[in-house]
Amino acid sequence: MSKNQALELLREEARSLSADLEAVNRAIAVLEGKGAGTAAPAGRRRGRKPGPKPKAAAEAPARRRRPTMTAEQRNAVSLRMKRYWAARREAKAKEQGD
């Protein structure tokens, strides 16, 4: 084998090895998430496509709120409940006293 043939074989082997090295580097980049590989293209999402946005304000009527009580109304409820519980205690005391 001549010197020129040996050099040509070595250069061919170097090209082959550099191609293999490039393929290995691409595979590493894909596994690290840096390469294009089989990953989804940038900007695209996986899974179901989003549906139409719900029209919450237009479809759902506003809930009715109970009107707030005035101080006078709260006082009336308080007195009514005090009379109610006093009557209950009195009835229970009569029941136990018999």
N, C-alpha and C positions, 0 to 999 in steps of 0.2 A: 504494500500500500504506500502510495506516495504521500509526501507531505501535504500537497494540495487536497488530495482526497480525504485525508485525516482532518484537515481544517474544515472542509465542507461538511463532513459528517458531524463534527463537533458543533458547527454553526446551526445545522439542522436540528440537532438535539437540543441546543439552547433555545431555538424558536419554539420547539415542542414543549419544553419545560416552562417557558414564559407563558405560553397559552394555557397550560395546566395551572400555573400559579395564578393567572388572571381569573380563571374559572373558580379556583378555590377562594380567592379574595371576594369574588361576587357572591359566592355561597355564604361566606362569613357575614358579609354586609346584609344579606337578606335575613339571616338568622338573628342578627342584632337589630333588625328593623331599620336599617339605614338605606337599603337598596330597594329597587322597584320590585323585583322578584314576583312572587305570587300574591303579595299584599294588595289590598284594594287601592285603586288610584287615589291620589290626594283629592280632597274635596267631596268624595263620595262616602256615604255612611252605609253600614251594613244593617240588615233587618228590614222591617216593614216600612213602607213609605208613610209619612204623616198624612192623616186624613184632614178634612176641612176643620177649621177652627170652630168651636161651639159658640153660639151666639147667646151667651149667658144673660146679658143684660136685656136683650130683646125678648127672649122666650120665657124666662122665669120672672113672674111678677114679684114685685117687692113684697116682703113679708109685712103683714100688718102688725103694728106694735100696739101694745096695750097702753092707754093713756096713763100718765103718772097721776098719783093721788096727791091732793093738796094736803096741807098739814091738818086742816079741819076734818077731812075725810079719814086720815090715818087715826086721828084722835077718836072719831066715832067708832071705827073698827076696834080700836083698843078697848074702849068702854064696853062694847057689845061682847067681846071675847071674855073680858073680866067677869061680866054678869053670867055668861055661859058657864065658865069654869067654876064660879062660886055656886051656881045651881047644881052642877055635877057633884061637887064636894059635899054639899048639903044632902043631896039624895043618897050618896054613898054612906054618909054618917048615919042617916036615918035607917038605912038598910042594915048596917052593922049593929046599930043600937037595939034593934028588935030582937 
